[in-house]
Amino acid sequence: MPEFVNPFSGMTPDRKLTFNELIRALRLNLAAEEEAIHLYMAHADATDNELAAAVLRDIADEEREHVGEFQRLLNILLDDEEQLLADGAAEVDELAEELKSGASEAKKSDDEDSDR
């Protein structure tokens, strides 16, 4: 969220960021984009004005592009970033498949019960 009350938020530091500081700054930028998406979508959902809702959703989509840009930059700068993200995605895929298989088995069992 904006930090306009902090007079130093937009000032350039008196030195360049270290690599680790840059990574933290990029993650903060990524989080700010996600927060902006949340805010714009909430505002779009909260209005009956079709034009305003459409504009807000369009801006939210632009923020999603920014998320991709920041994430891609992190993937380039950090050797393990893509692998860690892929590992996390694989864990979700595994859980989704387990739930899907469980749901299929439950439906199969229900179908067999109703045939009797």
C-alpha positions as CSV (number, residue, x, y, z in Angstrom):
1,M,0.0,0.0,0.0
2,P,1.1,3.6,-0.5
3,E,3.5,5.0,2.1
4,F,2.9,8.6,1.3
5,V,3.1,9.5,5.0
6,N,6.7,8.2,5.0
7,P,8.8,11.0,3.5
8,F,11.7,8.6,2.7
9,S,9.7,5.9,0.9
10,G,10.4,7.3,-2.6
11,M,13.9,8.5,-2.0
12,T,17.0,6.7,-3.5
13,P,19.3,5.4,-0.8
14,D,22.8,6.8,-0.5
15,R,24.2,3.5,-1.8
16,K,23.3,0.8,-4.3
17,L,21.3,-2.2,-3.0
18,T,23.3,-5.4,-2.3
19,F,22.2,-8.4,-4.2
20,N,20.2,-9.8,-1.2
21,E,18.6,-6.4,-0.7
22,L,17.6,-6.3,-4.3
23,I,16.0,-9.8,-4.0
24,R,14.0,-8.7,-1.0
25,A,13.0,-5.5,-2.8
26,L,11.8,-7.5,-5.8
27,R,9.8,-9.8,-3.5
28,L,8.2,-6.8,-1.9
29,N,7.4,-5.4,-5.3
30,L,5.8,-8.8,-6.2
31,A,3.7,-8.7,-3.0
32,A,2.6,-5.1,-3.8
33,E,1.4,-6.2,-7.2
34,E,-0.6,-9.1,-5.6
35,E,-2.1,-6.7,-3.1
36,A,-3.0,-4.3,-5.9
37,I,-4.7,-7.1,-7.8
38,H,-6.7,-8.0,-4.7
39,L,-7.7,-4.4,-4.2
40,Y,-8.8,-3.7,-7.8
41,M,-10.8,-7.0,-8.0
42,A,-12.5,-6.2,-4.6
43,H,-13.5,-2.8,-5.9
44,A,-14.7,-4.3,-9.2
45,D,-16.8,-6.8,-7.3
46,A,-18.2,-4.1,-5.0
47,T,-19.6,-1.8,-7.7
48,D,-22.6,-2.1,-10.0
49,N,-21.1,0.4,-12.4
50,E,-20.2,-1.8,-15.4
51,L,-17.6,0.6,-16.8
52,A,-15.8,1.0,-13.5
53,A,-15.8,-2.7,-12.9
54,A,-14.4,-3.4,-16.4
55,V,-11.6,-0.8,-16.0
56,L,-10.7,-2.2,-12.6
57,R,-10.6,-5.7,-13.9
58,D,-8.4,-4.6,-16.8
59,I,-6.0,-2.9,-14.5
60,A,-5.9,-6.0,-12.3
61,D,-4.9,-8.0,-15.3
62,E,-2.1,-5.5,-16.0
63,E,-0.9,-6.0,-12.5
64,R,-0.9,-9.8,-13.1
65,E,1.5,-9.1,-16.0
66,H,3.7,-7.2,-13.6
67,V,3.7,-10.2,-11.2
68,G,5.0,-12.3,-14.1
69,E,7.7,-9.8,-14.9
70,F,8.9,-9.7,-11.3
71,Q,8.7,-13.4,-11.0
72,R,10.7,-13.9,-14.2
73,L,13.3,-11.6,-13.0
74,L,13.6,-13.5,-9.7
75,N,13.9,-16.7,-11.7
76,I,16.8,-15.3,-13.7
77,L,18.6,-13.9,-10.7
78,L,18.2,-16.9,-8.4
79,D,19.5,-20.2,-9.5
80,D,17.0,-22.2,-7.4
81,E,13.9,-20.1,-7.7
82,E,12.3,-22.0,-10.6
83,Q,13.0,-25.4,-9.1
84,L,11.5,-24.4,-5.7
85,L,8.4,-23.0,-7.5
86,A,8.2,-26.2,-9.6
87,D,8.5,-28.3,-6.4
88,G,5.7,-26.4,-4.8
89,A,3.5,-26.7,-7.9
90,A,4.2,-30.5,-8.1
91,E,3.0,-30.8,-4.4
92,V,-0.3,-29.1,-5.3
93,D,-0.6,-31.3,-8.4
94,E,-0.1,-34.4,-6.3
95,L,-2.7,-33.4,-3.8
96,A,-5.2,-32.4,-6.5
97,E,-4.7,-35.8,-8.2
98,E,-5.2,-37.6,-4.8
99,L,-8.4,-35.7,-4.3
100,K,-9.5,-36.3,-7.8
101,S,-8.8,-40.0,-7.5
102,G,-10.6,-40.1,-4.1
103,A,-13.6,-38.3,-5.6
104,S,-13.7,-40.7,-8.5
105,E,-13.5,-43.7,-6.2
106,A,-16.3,-42.2,-4.0
107,K,-18.5,-41.6,-7.1
108,K,-17.8,-45.1,-8.4
109,S,-18.8,-46.5,-5.0
110,D,-22.0,-44.3,-4.9
111,D,-22.9,-45.5,-8.4
112,E,-22.4,-49.1,-7.4
113,D,-24.6,-48.6,-4.3
114,S,-27.4,-47.0,-6.4
115,D,-27.3,-49.9,-8.9
116,R,-28.2,-52.4,-6.1
